[in-house]
């Protein structure tokens, strides 16, 4: 029996060195194993032959048995075409080619039987099929299949003549050589417990199923396996961390917490805030390191929760640190914390890249001698010369903005592992949270503070600027401020989109009576902060920006968010931008401006935004529309998604089943030492070679 991972595809029939090189470069297919796990993206039923009189343009793909009675050429250059008149004994069908005409004229014979396979349509006012597949009935290799596989290819492959049919032929050649039963990867007790198709049968049926039910069963087995091993890796690491990593015991809830709670709390906590604080305190007094993800929609009160958890750390003689992705957000945290704490004897300091000289030296000294209780900072806090006296709690805000190595460097600044809390205002779909953040305990603030008015969201087209501008004037005259957000910094030759620099000039002409600021990612940090500060202070009434303002900008007086070319933004990004308004007591508005030419998916995306303000509902919809690979944060998580079949947007129940099964296995055999689990242990060790130790990177 061959080791499929060691067998190169080069010498499979029809491939050879050049094609092998292209398959590796374009699709990552290098070995027999790679080809076996390169699954079709769809199957088409080829079990029935149709008569031409039965065909309609609503049908997907059909096949017809008949003969070509004549061909005619017409047009020149790009309009050059070849039309064949295909006769099934009763009626004619036009068959048209725009490419490969020379090959068709040489290879297709008149008055010989062919099985034609393609999509019916209308061309030149007549029923037609364009560029069909043709099979000779005597070969019947494809037309005998009940379901034909279709494989993804790239433009480069197509130019080299490598099509889906080519990949089908390569895969067929591989299965001809696989005369033995492929070895199982799951123990028999799990296959029986979950009624799974055996791996050998599942792999063959995933490529060449005989029925739709067989294909569904094969896909279920293979999807489950993908998700199960991800969960097994994550959960085994999480349990290992819990066993091995001792945490400080924050048993005491003392003077700092109680004084703040009884005397300085600015407004009553919501039940959700109380719940997550209890969850965190239970972690911190358990003797194990807390490793928790705090999710909360925009405006749900995560910052207040973070401060109160820090006060528990201070009550237990430790320092706390919160790292934010931008100076603006760090400075806002500083101001917020100082406003909350008022005259309490707690020293809070800020450390950013712009703080230098004597001021920086004083902060570094205060961290070393313990006189600074809370440090708020940007990436500057992970520099080597920043040392703490007794760091007990690390909080990472908007954690997806930091790479895994950066997060690790912060908590390594303590001899005893500090408790770790990572926060995000980008709600994470449940299936994604179980996968990307599966080694973290999850707390969710699913309730907004009372009195918040939901932001009203409207979708308009870009041919109504005067009406839009009148609304802007009304809001500014009422004492409010307005955001204009654009997708580009400057004009692009390739994209017909509005850009910040041109629109800044244009809006200054439209609103000469108002002061306008501009921020974008290509400005120097000091310039960007200065312009932002003008808007925060109310010196300017309009802020023209790119998406640099989507996180952490808190201007309660801003009541209108206008997003130009809204069709260019994803759902989560639109929701984050909308979250910049609605932070005060007044009614706020989010205006999505787009052109008329929108795809069905884009219309759905904008419709969802106008129908709900629920970030978790939006995140679930975003996952279903875009898939996990495009969602913000997954690339920074330390986990590489290499899912061949499973889709986190559509396979939520399978994710849960995989997680429950991994938990069942590890509960019974934590180290996978039982003979029944030898297959799992072997595969787990292989995966650990390929992945970082996720338990080391909160």
LINWO-V145226 format. One record per backbone hydrogen bond with DSSP energy under -1.0 kcal/mol. CO is the residue of the C=O (numbers start at 1). NH is the residue of the N-H. E is the energy in kcal/mol with one decimal. If there is no record, write none. Layout:
BEGIN
co=(CO & CO)
nh=(NH & NH)
e=(E & E)
END
This chain:
BEGIN
co=(3 & 4 & 7 & 9 & 10 & 12 & 16 & 17 & 18 & 19 & 20 & 21 & 22 & 23 & 23 & 30 & 31 & 32 & 33 & 35 & 37 & 42 & 44 & 51 & 52 & 56 & 62 & 63 & 64 & 66 & 67 & 68 & 70 & 72 & 74 & 76 & 77 & 81 & 82 & 83 & 84 & 85 & 86 & 87 & 91 & 93 & 94 & 95 & 96 & 97 & 100 & 101 & 102 & 103 & 104 & 114 & 115 & 116 & 117 & 118 & 121 & 123 & 126 & 127 & 128 & 129 & 133 & 135 & 136 & 136 & 140 & 142 & 146 & 148 & 150 & 150 & 154 & 155 & 156 & 157 & 158 & 163 & 164 & 165 & 166 & 167 & 168 & 169 & 170 & 171 & 172 & 173 & 174 & 177 & 187 & 188 & 189 & 190 & 191 & 198 & 199 & 200 & 201 & 202 & 204 & 211 & 212 & 213 & 214 & 215 & 216 & 217 & 218 & 219 & 220 & 221 & 222 & 223 & 224 & 225 & 226 & 227 & 228 & 229 & 230 & 231 & 232 & 233 & 234 & 235 & 236 & 237 & 238 & 239 & 240 & 241 & 245 & 249 & 254 & 255 & 256 & 257 & 258 & 259 & 260 & 260 & 270 & 271 & 272 & 273 & 274 & 275 & 276 & 277 & 278 & 279 & 280 & 281 & 283 & 284 & 287 & 290 & 291 & 292 & 293 & 294 & 295 & 297 & 301 & 302 & 303 & 304 & 305 & 306 & 307 & 308 & 309 & 310 & 311 & 313 & 314 & 319 & 319 & 320 & 321 & 322 & 323 & 326 & 327 & 328 & 329 & 330 & 331 & 332 & 333 & 334 & 335 & 336 & 337 & 338 & 341 & 344 & 347 & 347 & 349 & 351 & 352 & 357 & 358 & 359 & 360 & 361 & 362 & 363 & 364 & 365 & 366 & 367 & 373 & 374 & 375 & 376 & 377 & 378 & 379 & 380 & 383 & 390 & 392 & 393 & 394 & 395 & 396 & 398 & 399 & 403 & 404 & 405 & 406 & 407 & 408 & 410 & 419 & 420 & 421 & 422 & 423 & 424 & 429 & 430 & 432 & 437 & 441 & 443 & 449 & 456 & 458 & 460 & 461 & 464 & 465 & 466 & 467 & 468 & 469 & 470 & 471 & 472 & 473 & 474 & 475 & 476 & 481 & 481 & 482 & 483 & 484 & 485 & 488 & 489 & 495 & 498 & 499 & 500 & 501 & 502 & 503 & 504 & 505 & 506 & 507 & 511 & 515 & 515 & 517 & 519 & 520 & 524 & 525 & 526 & 527 & 528 & 529 & 530 & 531 & 532 & 533 & 534 & 534 & 541 & 542 & 543 & 544 & 545 & 546 & 547 & 555 & 557 & 559 & 560 & 561 & 562 & 563 & 565 & 566 & 570 & 571 & 572 & 573 & 574 & 575 & 577 & 578 & 588 & 589 & 590 & 591 & 592 & 593 & 594 & 596 & 599 & 600 & 601 & 602 & 603 & 604 & 605 & 606 & 607 & 608 & 614 & 615 & 616 & 617 & 618 & 619 & 620 & 621 & 622 & 623 & 628 & 631 & 647 & 651 & 652 & 653 & 654 & 655 & 656 & 657 & 658 & 659 & 660 & 661 & 662 & 663 & 664 & 665 & 669 & 674 & 675 & 677 & 678 & 679 & 680 & 681 & 682 & 683 & 684 & 685 & 687 & 692 & 693 & 694)
nh=(6 & 33 & 32 & 12 & 16 & 15 & 20 & 21 & 22 & 23 & 24 & 25 & 26 & 27 & 29 & 9 & 35 & 36 & 37 & 38 & 39 & 150 & 148 & 54 & 55 & 59 & 118 & 50 & 116 & 114 & 87 & 111 & 85 & 83 & 81 & 79 & 80 & 74 & 97 & 72 & 95 & 69 & 93 & 67 & 88 & 86 & 129 & 84 & 131 & 82 & 104 & 105 & 106 & 107 & 108 & 66 & 135 & 64 & 133 & 62 & 128 & 126 & 123 & 94 & 121 & 96 & 117 & 115 & 139 & 140 & 144 & 145 & 46 & 44 & 41 & 42 & 158 & 159 & 160 & 162 & 161 & 167 & 168 & 169 & 170 & 171 & 172 & 173 & 174 & 175 & 176 & 177 & 178 & 179 & 191 & 192 & 193 & 194 & 196 & 202 & 203 & 204 & 205 & 206 & 208 & 215 & 216 & 217 & 218 & 219 & 220 & 221 & 222 & 223 & 224 & 225 & 226 & 227 & 228 & 229 & 230 & 231 & 232 & 233 & 234 & 235 & 236 & 237 & 238 & 239 & 240 & 241 & 242 & 243 & 244 & 245 & 289 & 251 & 258 & 259 & 260 & 261 & 262 & 263 & 264 & 265 & 274 & 275 & 276 & 277 & 278 & 279 & 280 & 281 & 282 & 283 & 284 & 285 & 286 & 250 & 247 & 420 & 441 & 422 & 443 & 424 & 445 & 300 & 305 & 306 & 307 & 308 & 309 & 310 & 311 & 312 & 313 & 314 & 315 & 318 & 317 & 392 & 393 & 375 & 395 & 377 & 397 & 330 & 331 & 332 & 333 & 334 & 335 & 336 & 337 & 338 & 339 & 340 & 341 & 342 & 344 & 346 & 373 & 374 & 376 & 378 & 355 & 361 & 362 & 363 & 364 & 365 & 366 & 367 & 368 & 369 & 372 & 389 & 320 & 349 & 322 & 351 & 324 & 381 & 382 & 383 & 386 & 319 & 419 & 321 & 421 & 323 & 423 & 401 & 402 & 407 & 408 & 409 & 410 & 411 & 412 & 413 & 394 & 292 & 396 & 294 & 399 & 296 & 433 & 434 & 436 & 440 & 293 & 295 & 452 & 590 & 592 & 594 & 464 & 468 & 469 & 470 & 471 & 472 & 473 & 474 & 475 & 476 & 477 & 478 & 480 & 479 & 559 & 560 & 543 & 562 & 545 & 564 & 500 & 501 & 497 & 488 & 503 & 504 & 505 & 506 & 507 & 508 & 509 & 510 & 511 & 514 & 541 & 542 & 544 & 546 & 523 & 528 & 529 & 530 & 531 & 532 & 533 & 534 & 535 & 536 & 537 & 539 & 540 & 482 & 517 & 484 & 519 & 486 & 549 & 550 & 558 & 481 & 589 & 483 & 591 & 485 & 593 & 568 & 569 & 574 & 575 & 576 & 577 & 578 & 579 & 580 & 581 & 456 & 561 & 458 & 563 & 460 & 566 & 462 & 598 & 603 & 604 & 605 & 606 & 607 & 608 & 609 & 610 & 611 & 612 & 618 & 619 & 620 & 621 & 622 & 623 & 624 & 625 & 626 & 627 & 631 & 634 & 651 & 655 & 656 & 657 & 658 & 659 & 660 & 661 & 662 & 663 & 664 & 665 & 666 & 667 & 668 & 669 & 672 & 677 & 678 & 681 & 682 & 683 & 684 & 685 & 686 & 687 & 688 & 689 & 691 & 694 & 696 & 697)
e=(-1.8 & -1.6 & -2.3 & -2.3 & -2.1 & -2.1 & -2.3 & -2.1 & -1.9 & -2.8 & -2.1 & -2.1 & -3.0 & -2.0 & -1.8 & -1.8 & -2.1 & -2.5 & -1.9 & -1.2 & -1.1 & -2.3 & -3.1 & -1.8 & -1.4 & -1.3 & -2.2 & -3.3 & -3.0 & -2.6 & -3.3 & -2.7 & -2.7 & -2.8 & -2.6 & -2.1 & -1.5 & -2.1 & -2.6 & -2.1 & -2.4 & -2.6 & -1.9 & -2.4 & -1.9 & -2.8 & -2.1 & -3.5 & -2.7 & -2.5 & -2.0 & -2.5 & -1.6 & -2.4 & -2.5 & -2.3 & -2.0 & -2.3 & -2.9 & -2.8 & -3.1 & -1.4 & -2.5 & -1.5 & -2.7 & -2.2 & -2.6 & -3.4 & -1.3 & -2.1 & -1.5 & -1.3 & -2.8 & -2.1 & -2.4 & -1.1 & -2.4 & -2.3 & -1.2 & -3.1 & -1.7 & -2.0 & -2.4 & -2.2 & -2.4 & -2.5 & -2.5 & -2.3 & -1.9 & -2.4 & -1.7 & -1.2 & -1.4 & -2.0 & -1.8 & -2.5 & -2.1 & -2.4 & -2.3 & -2.5 & -2.7 & -1.8 & -2.6 & -2.0 & -3.1 & -1.8 & -2.2 & -2.2 & -2.2 & -2.7 & -2.2 & -2.0 & -2.3 & -3.0 & -2.4 & -2.0 & -2.0 & -2.4 & -3.2 & -2.1 & -1.4 & -2.3 & -2.7 & -2.2 & -2.4 & -2.9 & -2.0 & -2.0 & -2.4 & -2.3 & -2.0 & -2.7 & -2.2 & -2.2 & -2.6 & -2.9 & -1.3 & -1.2 & -2.6 & -2.8 & -2.0 & -2.8 & -2.5 & -2.4 & -1.6 & -1.5 & -2.3 & -2.3 & -2.2 & -2.0 & -2.1 & -2.1 & -2.3 & -2.5 & -2.2 & -1.6 & -2.5 & -1.5 & -1.4 & -3.2 & -2.8 & -2.6 & -2.1 & -2.8 & -3.3 & -2.1 & -3.0 & -2.0 & -1.5 & -2.8 & -2.2 & -2.2 & -2.1 & -2.0 & -1.9 & -1.1 & -1.6 & -2.3 & -2.4 & -2.2 & -2.0 & -2.8 & -1.3 & -2.3 & -2.8 & -2.2 & -2.7 & -2.3 & -3.0 & -2.1 & -2.4 & -2.2 & -2.4 & -2.8 & -3.1 & -2.5 & -2.3 & -2.5 & -2.9 & -1.9 & -2.3 & -2.6 & -1.5 & -2.1 & -2.8 & -1.5 & -1.4 & -2.4 & -2.4 & -1.7 & -2.7 & -2.2 & -2.3 & -2.0 & -1.8 & -2.6 & -1.9 & -1.6 & -2.5 & -2.3 & -2.6 & -2.6 & -3.0 & -2.0 & -1.8 & -1.5 & -1.9 & -3.0 & -2.7 & -2.2 & -2.7 & -2.7 & -3.2 & -2.4 & -2.0 & -1.9 & -2.1 & -2.0 & -1.1 & -1.4 & -1.3 & -1.5 & -3.0 & -2.2 & -2.5 & -3.2 & -2.0 & -1.6 & -2.8 & -2.0 & -3.1 & -1.9 & -3.4 & -3.0 & -1.2 & -2.7 & -3.4 & -1.9 & -1.1 & -1.7 & -3.0 & -2.2 & -1.6 & -1.7 & -2.2 & -2.1 & -2.0 & -2.5 & -2.8 & -1.1 & -2.3 & -2.0 & -2.2 & -1.2 & -2.4 & -2.5 & -2.8 & -2.7 & -2.7 & -2.3 & -1.7 & -1.1 & -2.2 & -2.4 & -1.3 & -2.3 & -3.2 & -1.5 & -1.2 & -2.0 & -2.8 & -1.7 & -2.0 & -1.7 & -2.9 & -1.0 & -1.6 & -2.8 & -2.7 & -2.0 & -2.3 & -2.5 & -2.5 & -1.5 & -1.4 & -2.8 & -2.5 & -1.7 & -1.4 & -2.4 & -2.9 & -2.9 & -2.2 & -2.4 & -1.1 & -2.2 & -2.3 & -1.5 & -3.2 & -2.9 & -3.0 & -3.0 & -2.7 & -2.5 & -1.6 & -2.5 & -2.5 & -2.3 & -2.5 & -2.5 & -1.5 & -1.8 & -1.8 & -2.4 & -2.4 & -2.6 & -2.8 & -2.7 & -2.8 & -2.0 & -1.4 & -2.5 & -2.0 & -2.2 & -2.5 & -2.3 & -2.4 & -1.6 & -1.5 & -1.1 & -1.6 & -2.2 & -2.4 & -2.1 & -2.0 & -2.6 & -2.3 & -1.9 & -2.2 & -3.0 & -1.8 & -1.1 & -1.5 & -2.7 & -2.1 & -2.1 & -2.4 & -2.9 & -2.4 & -2.8 & -2.5 & -2.4 & -2.3 & -2.3 & -2.5 & -2.5 & -2.4 & -1.4 & -2.0 & -1.8 & -1.4 & -1.5 & -2.5 & -2.3 & -2.1 & -2.7 & -2.4 & -1.5 & -2.2 & -2.2 & -1.2 & -1.5 & -1.3 & -2.0 & -1.5)
END
